[in-house]
Amino acid sequence: MHRKLFLNWGFAAIATLAACVSAPVLAQTTLGGVKFESEATVGGQKLQLNGVGLRIRAIFRVYAAGLYTPTKMTKNEEVLKPGVKRLQMVALRDVKGDEFGKLFTRAMEDNATREEFSKSINSVVRMGQIFADAKQFAKGDVIILDFVPNSGLVVSHKGKPLGDAFKEAEFQSLMLKIWFGPKPVDNELRKALLGEQTTANTNIN
């Protein structure tokens, strides 16, 4: 009798453990009222949330951002290397499309030599036009930058790609340098995306 009870308990414990192991993990990170999933799949590869932070300009929250990478990255150089990654942004206020484009263009120019910027000028202009054509990014809109080797950089807005992928590796690097270059658009945000605790991701929800 005791043996039967023990065996039944053992089978129940194994079944419970198996259920726990197979159950999906639904962890999320919330920042500025925005939820970021702990994982994302880009180009068929599973990525993990590397860090999140807020872009604050003057006293205004512009967007919340999350960086997804295959492995933990803590340095600019690691992020700038070719490889699959995602930068997800969620607008925290209404922003005109052309304003967004101008801010990105200025940040790219600040982080490039004259020669580097000149080589990518066609892509820079196309990126600016993509944002201008979107006309407005409303509060809550999701903008995603997916970097996929051999496929290029795909910009999506509200789940839909905006134009064709940017194939040029130099331009993809310039885009990443907006946040991880020598003159990042927001140094506290840069640190937050690399997983550091900063004013961009603490005590501001």
ChimeraX attribute file (.defattr): number of C-alpha atoms within 10 A of each C-alpha:
attribute: neighborCount
match mode: 1-to-1
recipient: residues
	/A:1	6
	/A:2	7
	/A:3	8
	/A:4	9
	/A:5	10
	/A:6	11
	/A:7	12
	/A:8	11
	/A:9	12
	/A:10	12
	/A:11	12
	/A:12	12
	/A:13	12
	/A:14	11
	/A:15	12
	/A:16	11
	/A:17	12
	/A:18	11
	/A:19	11
	/A:20	11
	/A:21	10
	/A:22	8
	/A:23	9
	/A:24	8
	/A:25	10
	/A:26	8
	/A:27	9
	/A:28	13
	/A:29	14
	/A:30	13
	/A:31	20
	/A:32	18
	/A:33	12
	/A:34	18
	/A:35	13
	/A:36	22
	/A:37	15
	/A:38	17
	/A:39	18
	/A:40	17
	/A:41	15
	/A:42	17
	/A:43	13
	/A:44	9
	/A:45	12
	/A:46	15
	/A:47	21
	/A:48	18
	/A:49	25
	/A:50	23
	/A:51	26
	/A:52	28
	/A:53	29
	/A:54	28
	/A:55	22
	/A:56	17
	/A:57	11
	/A:58	7
	/A:59	6
	/A:60	10
	/A:61	15
	/A:62	20
	/A:63	25
	/A:64	27
	/A:65	26
	/A:66	26
	/A:67	25
	/A:68	28
	/A:69	24
	/A:70	19
	/A:71	13
	/A:72	16
	/A:73	17
	/A:74	16
	/A:75	14
	/A:76	17
	/A:77	10
	/A:78	15
	/A:79	23
	/A:80	17
	/A:81	10
	/A:82	13
	/A:83	14
	/A:84	22
	/A:85	29
	/A:86	25
	/A:87	20
	/A:88	20
	/A:89	25
	/A:90	25
	/A:91	21
	/A:92	23
	/A:93	15
	/A:94	14
	/A:95	16
	/A:96	15
	/A:97	19
	/A:98	19
	/A:99	16
	/A:100	17
	/A:101	21
	/A:102	17
	/A:103	13
	/A:104	21
	/A:105	20
	/A:106	12
	/A:107	21
	/A:108	27
	/A:109	19
	/A:110	19
	/A:111	22
	/A:112	18
	/A:113	10
	/A:114	10
	/A:115	9
	/A:116	15
	/A:117	20
	/A:118	13
	/A:119	13
	/A:120	17
	/A:121	15
	/A:122	12
	/A:123	18
	/A:124	21
	/A:125	13
	/A:126	14
	/A:127	21
	/A:128	20
	/A:129	16
	/A:130	17
	/A:131	22
	/A:132	17
	/A:133	13
	/A:134	13
	/A:135	15
	/A:136	16
	/A:137	23
	/A:138	15
	/A:139	14
	/A:140	17
	/A:141	18
	/A:142	19
	/A:143	22
	/A:144	22
	/A:145	20
	/A:146	22
	/A:147	26
	/A:148	21
	/A:149	14
	/A:150	10
	/A:151	13
	/A:152	18
	/A:153	25
	/A:154	20
	/A:155	23
	/A:156	16
	/A:157	17
	/A:158	13
	/A:159	11
	/A:160	11
	/A:161	14
	/A:162	17
	/A:163	12
	/A:164	10
	/A:165	15
	/A:166	18
	/A:167	17
	/A:168	15
	/A:169	16
	/A:170	14
	/A:171	22
	/A:172	22
	/A:173	20
	/A:174	25
	/A:175	22
	/A:176	20
	/A:177	23
	/A:178	24
	/A:179	25
	/A:180	26
	/A:181	23
	/A:182	13
	/A:183	16
	/A:184	18
	/A:185	23
	/A:186	18
	/A:187	17
	/A:188	21
	/A:189	28
	/A:190	27
	/A:191	23
	/A:192	25
	/A:193	29
	/A:194	24
	/A:195	20
	/A:196	18
	/A:197	16
	/A:198	16
	/A:199	14
	/A:200	25
	/A:201	25
	/A:202	13
	/A:203	9
	/A:204	11
	/A:205	9
